[in-house]
Structure formats: C-alpha cells, structure tokens
C-alpha cells in the first residue's frame, strides 16, 4: 500500500491550485473552493487506504484533466 508523504500531499495541493487558476471553461471559484474543502476534510483521515485513494484521485485529475 502506498502512503504519500506530507511533502507529496502539499505538492499535489499546490499543483491542483495552479491547475484551477488556469481553467477557462469551468467556474474557477467553485473548483478552488472544492479543492480546499477536499484537502481540509482529508486532514482528518487516518485510514491509509482512504489517504491513498484521495491522493491518487487528485493525481488522476491533474493527469487527465477530469475526475474519475
């Protein structure tokens, strides 16, 4: 099981915020608010499987440009 480090999580957050600022066909405020909310809620997670799932979900969003 993959356990991302705090640095990796912060890097993902930073990249998602940058991605959100570049959006043109989507409401930027909604997207950025959603990212902030997801990370705020993710701070409470303790289950490694949930942490891994959320991290990979964020990476997939950056890679493909959409939520899977």
N, C-alpha and C positions, 0 to 999 in steps of 0.2 A: 504494500500500500504506500502510495506517495504522500508525503507530508510536506507541504510547501513551507518555506521559512518565512519569517516576518518580512524580510527584505523582498522576497519574491512577491508576497502579497501586496506590499506597498508599491512595488514596481508595476504590478498589474493595475492597481488603482490609478496610478499616475498615467499609464498608457490609456486606460479607459476614459479618463477625464479629457486627455488630449484628443482622443477619437471623438468624443462627444462635442467638443468645441469645433470640430471640423465638419460636423453634419450639416447638410443643406436641406434635405427633404424631410427631416424629422424635427419635431419640437425639441430644441436643444435643452431648454429649461426642464422639460419633463424627463428627458434622458439623463441629464446630470443629476437631477433630484433622485431618480430611481437608482442610479449607481451609488450615490451617497447613502441612501436608505438601505440598500442591499449590504453594503460594507458595514454600516452601523449595526445591523441585525446580525451579520456574520461574526462580529466581535464577540458575541455571546456563545458561539458554537464551541463545543468541546469534543464532539464526536469526530474522529479523524476521517471517517467515510464522508460525512457531510461537508467537512472542510475541503476535502479533495474534490468532491462533486462541484461545489461552488467555484473553486479555483479553476477547474477545467471548463466550466461553463463560461467564465469570464475570458479565458484564453480562446475558446471557440468563437465567442463574439468578436474578438479582435481579428482572428484569422479569417473568418468567413463574412464578417460584417452583419451578422444576424444571430438571434438567439435560437438555439436548437432545443 
